[in-house]
Amino acid sequence: MKLAGLLASIVLLVACSERTEEAARPYEAAYYVGTAPSIPSELSVFPFRGNAVTVGLPVLLGRPVFSSDGRAIYGAAYDRSLRKTTLSRVELSPIRVTMLPGVEPFLINNFAITAGQDLAIISGSRKNGNSRECGIFAVGLDD
């Protein structure tokens, strides 16, 4: 009888810890697929409970980076009006694409977004007069 009570307590403890763990995570696991302009880009979300959900995205992102809160994806996207690749943010709820200001002069090799989503740390080069300057740059993302 004591063993049955102990097992019931363990099961209850595990069930409570699973719920607490889920509540502590504000977002689900996700995977971005975007390989070529001829193939639509997609975001697959894998919830803690239930089946995976796949959502089509309106832009192809190169070097995608998820925001720290999981509510947006950043990446290099071609801007037709500028005729060049620039940094873009795709917000996921609702889906909305924003070309980010201030990154137009850069040729981006790689980048990271700060936790506050107010800075892009860019590794690459930028135009400086008639030459290009290589390095690591911090660019404000206040739009």
N, C-alpha and C positions, 0 to 999 in steps of 0.2 A: 504494500500500500504506500509506503514511504517512497519507493522507487517511482510509482505512478505519479505521485504528487511532484516529485523532483522533475520528472520528464515534462509534465504539464507546465511547470514554471519555466523550464528551459525553452520550450516551444513558444510560450508567451513572450519571453525576453527576446528571442530571435525575431519574432514577428514585429515587436515594438521597435527594435533596432533597425529593421529594414525600412519601416515607415519613416523613422527619424532620419535615416541616411538619405532616402528619396527626397524628403522635405529640405534637406540641407543642400541639395543640388538644384540650382535654379533652371537647369537646362538638360536636355537629353544628348546622347552621343549622336554625332552626325558625320557624314562623309560627302565631300563635294567632288563631282565628276564634271570636268570640262576639258575636252581634249582638242577639239578643232572647230572652226567656225561652222562647218557643215553638220556637226553633231550638237544637238541642244545640250546646254549645261543643266545639271540637276543637283539637287541637294537631297540626300537620303537621311532621314532622321530615324533613330532607333530608340523608341521609348522604353522606359523601364518595364512597362507592362503593355502588352499588345504587339501588333505587327508593325513592321517598318513602314514609313510613309515617304514617298518620293515626290518632290516638288520641282517643277521646271523653273529655271531662272531666266530672266530676260537678257542676260549679258554673259559673255564668255570671259572669265577671270583668269589671268595668268598669275602664278605664285599666290594662290589664295591663302588668307590668314583670317582666322576667326577672331572676333572681338572677345575680350575677357569675360563679358557677360553672356556670350553666345547668341546675341540678338542681331548680329550683323556679320557679314563677310567682307573683307577688303581684298582688293586685287588689282592688277594691271588690266585695264580694258581700253580698247581702241575708241577714241572719241572722233567721230566723223567730222564734226564742225572744226576741230583743231587739226585734223589729219595726222594725229599721233596718238601714241599710247599714253594714258595718264592713270592716276590712281583713282579707284572708284570704291564706293561703299554700297553694299546691297543690304538694306534693312529687310528683315525676314517677316515682320508682322506689323502691318501689311508689307508685301514685297514692294520695295521702292529703291531705285538706283540713283545715286548722287555722284557726279564727277567732282572730285575734291579740288578746291582751289589751292594754288601755291606750289603745285608739283609739276607744272607744265615745263619748266626749264630743265627738268631732270631726265637723264637716261638711267632708269632704275635697274640695278643689278639684283638687289634684294631689299626687303624692308620689314619693319615690325611696327606695330601700333601699340602705344602705351595703354595701360589699364584704364586710364581716364578717357581714352579715345580722343585726346586733344592734340597729340603729337604723332607724326610719322617719323621714324628713324630710318633714313634711307642710305643705303650703300650704293654708290654709283657715281655719276658725274653730272655736272651742270654747266651751262654756258656762262662764261665769265668774260664779257667783251668779245674778242675774236678767238678766244681759246676755250678749252674745257678744263674744269677743275674737278679732280677726282677726290673722293673721300667719303666720310660718313657725315650726314647732315640731319639736323632736327628741323622739321617743318611743322608749323602750326596748322591744325585742321579745323579751326573755327570757321564754319561756313555761314 
